[in-house]
Amino acid sequence: MTRGRYLFLYFCLLCAVLACGGLVLLALGPAASAVIVFPVWGGLLLVMFIPEFIQRILLIDLRAGHRLINSQPDVSVVHSRRFLTRLSAQPWLKHVIWLGTSHHSHNIEAIARNNLGGALMGVGDLDTARSELERSIALDPRYHLPYKNMGQLLLRSARFQDALPWWKKAKALGMKDSWIDWVVEAAEYRNALPIGERATSQIEAGRRAPAEETPGTFVVEIQNDNKTPFVFVVSMLEDVFALPGLESIRITQRVDARGRAVCAAFATETEAEGRATQVMAMARENDHPLTCIVRPATTAGPYPDGIDFIWIARDAQGRVGAFVTAGEGPVPETAFGRKVDVEDIADLLRDMPETGEAHLLASMPDPSSFLALARCGFHVFDWDDLHRTYQASTDHYQIRARPVVELMADALPEALHAALVALPASDFAWEEAIAPHHQLPCRRPARG
């Protein structure tokens, strides 16, 4: 029996009880009615709300797992796994879903596994997240949320084209999400264009700005205001800078995550200023506070302000290390101005396969991201002077996790290999603290 039919029968039964109660009251007369009416109606109200109350009690872990997915994904994982363990021991809980308010799926295990998959994405365990989402879909192929989350998971790995079919399926199953609706419709629109027109969207290719910063050019950099809609920024990048849809989405995501992003570079300052003015005029016309700045391009981009990013290096033996800056640690000058921006390295590292287990060498609230890097073969170091006084400062990156099976520099994918910094005086396998600024010229965050 579908949930809709169940609710319809429940409603019919309630109406029948009310009708019978009314007939009894009429038959007894007005004197008896005054004595009986309040207990009867009170009992009917209890009949209406008791099932919902029972459901809330029995599904408390399921509800907590869903509620905490975005705010506390690690806690959400605990609640969802605890509920699935209980569901395995008490299969009758699967029927509790019929007692209360409507859900997106009639399969309670599918809901729990989708919640777990979403929370695992939040803690960075993408492989297990994908497995849970696939199990959710297998349990209820008509449940749209795991399709949406699968698309989000693929997007985090920069696989936009792979994400689109999942979003389309979610949309076909009734998902309501304005941003994904827009992305799917925009992709379908571009695919419908003749091949010669797809790259330029709605404007000619000659207006497209250079994609990379080069010395002597001027760049337009968008600033995040936390108010301008995501869709508007993507649309603006396509209209003003003639950027392809995927590139527009990628830049907008960077603005959202990092507070700023370069969207184009121009040969003259006048041309760059003209585009910046056009951007802000379009924003004002639509009542958005979006702003952008024009600055000279640099051979080495500025130190990413306030961002906990990662840079990678090789030691004298060819081992690889990952250095987490905490937004403060010194970074070798040679790490900047390469094909791969230092801010993009973390995204590329997510696609690395595991080489084996890892050893955690320091106590910390959430070591999952450090262990994930070490399982991929990296010796992982962290800058820990962020909250220290000057007197207590170590002025070094401290070891946090080591791999059981080391990865060598020659085995890295081309993009990551090109981002490597050489630290020839270091030996990652033995050193517990490394000071790159003692070996190479380094950049640090600007101080106001």
Secondary structure, DSSP 8 states (H G I E B T S, - for coil): --HHHHHHHHHHHHHHHHHHHHHHHHHH-HHHHHHHHHHHHHHHHHHHHHHHHHHHHHTHHHHHHHHTTTT-HHHHHHHHHHHHHHHHH-GGGGGGGGGSS--S-S-HHHHHHHHHHHHHHHTT-HHHHHHHHHHHHHH-TT--HHHHHHHHHHHHTT-HHHHHHHHHHHHHTT---HHHHHHHHHHHHHHHS-HHHHTTTTS-GGG---SS--TT-EEEEEE--S-S-HHHHHHHHHHHH---HHHHHHHHHHHHHHSEEEEEEESSHHHHHHHHHHHHHHHHHTT---EEEEEE--SS----TT---EEEEE-TTSBEEEEE-TTTS-EEGGGSSSSS-GGGHHHHHTT----S-EEE-S--S--HHHHHHHHTT-EEEEE--TT--TTT---SEEEEEEESS--BGGGS-HHHHHT-EE-TT--TTT-SEE-GGGTS-EE-----
